């Protein structure tokens, strides 16, 4: 059941998030005996507030309970993605083109699985990254195990803007 939980929860939660002007970034489910943890990561342009997260927690908790969508005994956590947000969907990659990213692949590409650099392009089938050590590489979405935006704090300190 644990593999199906994120998909089932996303199907229920996404319309609620959208109704509040929020994006459901990620659903994580960690089974832990009698007290599993369900983590929802939510965002919007300009960021989410504590009030947004509290409202979503109440509404989603009621929705999940009413639909019997979760195994008995779970803790629901709603949070923002933070500065270095995960990139999961093609739309995420498209939105962060031109930004620094890090990613890990399922299998090695040119002898390595971890890459950091500038996200150069994102399309229907995958991305192109200008990796700091390997140069420009194409990575199909199916090969990406984890990816996230890497905010450049040094650029902020220099006063540079996008």
PALUM-55781 format. One line per 8 residues: number of its first residue (from 1); their letters; for each residue x, y, z of C-alpha. Coordinates in Angstrom, 1 decimal, padded with zeros to 4 digits, m for minus. Each point is the difference from the previous one (the first is absolute). Example, Ala and Ser with C-alpha at 12.3 -4.5 7.8 and 13.67 -1.06 7.14 Angstrom:
BEGIN
1 = AS = 012.3:m004.5:007.8 ~ 001.4:003.4:m000.7
This chain:
BEGIN
1 = XXXXXXXX = 000.0:000.0:000.0 ~ 002.8:002.4:000.8 ~ 000.9:000.5:m003.7 ~ m003.6:000.8:m000.9 ~ m000.6:002.5:002.8 ~ 001.9:003.0:m001.5 ~ m002.0:m000.3:m003.3 ~ m003.3:m000.5:001.7
9 = XXXXXXXX = 000.6:002.9:002.3 ~ 001.2:002.3:m002.8 ~ m003.2:m000.7:m001.9 ~ m002.1:001.1:002.9 ~ 002.2:002.9:001.2 ~ 000.9:001.7:m003.3 ~ m003.5:001.5:m000.7 ~ m000.1:001.3:003.6
17 = XXXXXXXX = 003.5:001.6:m000.3 ~ m000.9:001.6:m003.4 ~ m003.3:001.4:001.5 ~ 002.2:001.9:002.5 ~ 002.5:001.1:m002.7 ~ 002.6:m002.5:001.1 ~ 002.1:m002.5:m001.8 ~ 000.4:m003.5:001.4
25 = XXXXXXXX = 003.8:m000.4:m000.5 ~ 000.5:m003.4:001.6 ~ m001.7:m002.8:002.0 ~ 002.2:m002.2:002.1 ~ m001.3:m003.0:002.0 ~ 002.2:m001.6:002.7 ~ m001.6:m003.1:001.5 ~ 001.0:m000.4:003.6
33 = XXXXXXXX = m001.9:m002.7:001.8 ~ m003.2:001.4:001.7 ~ 001.0:003.7:m000.7 ~ 000.9:000.6:m003.7 ~ 000.9:003.5:m001.2 ~ m001.5:001.7:m003.0 ~ 001.9:003.1:m001.2 ~ m001.6:002.5:m002.4
41 = XXXXXXXX = 002.2:002.7:m001.5 ~ m001.9:003.0:m001.3 ~ 001.0:003.2:m001.7 ~ m001.1:003.0:m002.0 ~ 001.6:003.0:m001.6 ~ 001.2:002.2:002.9 ~ 000.0:m003.0:002.4 ~ m002.5:m001.5:002.4
49 = XXXXXXXX = m000.9:001.3:003.4 ~ m000.5:m001.8:003.3 ~ m003.7:000.7:m000.3 ~ m000.1:m001.6:m003.5 ~ 001.7:m003.1:001.4 ~ m002.3:m000.2:003.1 ~ m003.1:000.4:m002.2 ~ 001.2:m002.8:m002.3
57 = XXXXXXXX = 000.9:m002.2:002.8 ~ m003.6:000.2:001.5 ~ m001.7:m000.4:m003.4 ~ 002.2:m002.8:m001.3 ~ m000.2:m001.9:003.3 ~ m003.8:000.1:m000.1 ~ 000.0:m000.9:m003.7 ~ 002.4:m003.0:000.5
65 = XXXXXXXX = m002.0:m001.2:002.9 ~ m003.4:000.3:m001.8 ~ 001.4:m001.9:m003.0 ~ 001.8:m002.6:002.2 ~ 003.1:000.7:m002.1 ~ 002.6:m000.7:002.7 ~ 000.8:m003.0:002.1 ~ m001.0:000.4:003.7
73 = XXXXXXXX = 002.3:002.1:002.1 ~ 001.8:002.6:m002.0 ~ 001.5:003.5:000.5 ~ m000.6:002.6:m002.7 ~ 002.8:002.6:m000.5 ~ m000.6:002.9:m002.4 ~ 003.0:002.1:m000.9 ~ 001.5:002.3:m002.6
81 = XXXXXXXX = 002.8:m001.3:m002.2 ~ 002.5:002.4:001.4 ~ 002.6:001.9:m002.1 ~ 001.5:m003.1:m001.7 ~ m003.3:m001.5:m001.1 ~ m000.3:m003.4:m001.6 ~ m000.6:m000.3:m003.7 ~ m002.4:m002.9:m000.9
89 = XXXXXXXX = m002.1:000.8:m003.0 ~ 001.0:001.2:m003.5 ~ m001.7:003.3:000.8 ~ 002.3:000.4:003.0 ~ 003.1:m000.4:m002.2 ~ m001.4:002.4:m002.6 ~ m000.7:002.6:002.6 ~ 003.6:m000.3:001.4
97 = XXXXXXXX = 001.8:000.2:m003.4 ~ 003.1:002.2:000.3 ~ 000.3:m000.7:003.7 ~ 002.5:m002.1:001.9 ~ m001.1:m003.5:000.8 ~ 001.3:m003.2:001.5 ~ m001.2:m003.5:m001.0 ~ 000.6:m003.6:000.6
105 = XXXXXXXX = m000.8:m002.6:m002.7 ~ m001.2:m003.6:000.4 ~ 003.0:m001.3:m002.0 ~ 003.3:001.4:m000.9 ~ 000.3:002.4:m002.9 ~ 003.6:000.3:m001.3 ~ 001.2:m001.7:003.2 ~ m001.8:002.1:002.6
113 = XXXXXXXX = m003.4:000.3:001.6 ~ 000.2:003.4:001.7 ~ 000.0:003.3:m002.0 ~ 000.0:003.7:000.9 ~ m000.2:002.8:m002.4 ~ m002.2:002.3:m002.0 ~ m003.3:m001.4:m001.3 ~ 000.3:001.0:m003.6
121 = XXXXXXXX = m003.2:m001.5:m001.6 ~ m003.0:m002.1:000.9 ~ m002.4:m001.6:m002.5 ~ m002.5:m002.8:m000.3 ~ 002.5:m002.8:000.4 ~ 002.7:001.3:002.3 ~ 002.4:002.8:000.9 ~ 003.4:001.3:m000.9
129 = XXXXXXXX = 002.4:001.0:002.7 ~ 003.3:001.8:m000.3 ~ 001.8:m002.0:002.7 ~ 002.9:001.7:001.8 ~ 002.3:m003.0:m000.6 ~ m001.4:m001.7:m003.1 ~ m001.3:002.8:m002.2 ~ m003.4:m000.2:m001.7
137 = XXXXXXXX = m001.9:m003.2:000.4 ~ m003.5:m001.2:m001.0 ~ m001.9:m001.9:002.7 ~ m003.4:m001.7:m000.7 ~ m002.6:000.6:002.7 ~ m000.2:m003.7:000.7 ~ 003.6:000.0:001.0 ~ m000.4:002.7:002.7
145 = XXXXXXXX = m000.2:m001.4:003.5 ~ 000.1:003.4:001.8 ~ 000.4:003.5:m001.1 ~ m000.2:003.4:001.7 ~ 000.6:003.7:m000.7 ~ 003.2:001.2:001.7 ~ m000.4:003.6:001.0 ~ 003.1:002.1:m000.5
153 = XXXXXXXX = 000.3:001.9:003.3 ~ 003.4:001.5:m001.0 ~ m001.8:001.7:m002.9 ~ m002.5:001.5:002.4 ~ 002.9:001.4:002.1 ~ 001.5:001.6:m003.1 ~ m003.4:001.7:m000.6 ~ m000.6:m001.7:m003.3
161 = XX = m003.5:m000.8:m001.2 ~ m001.5:m002.3:m002.6
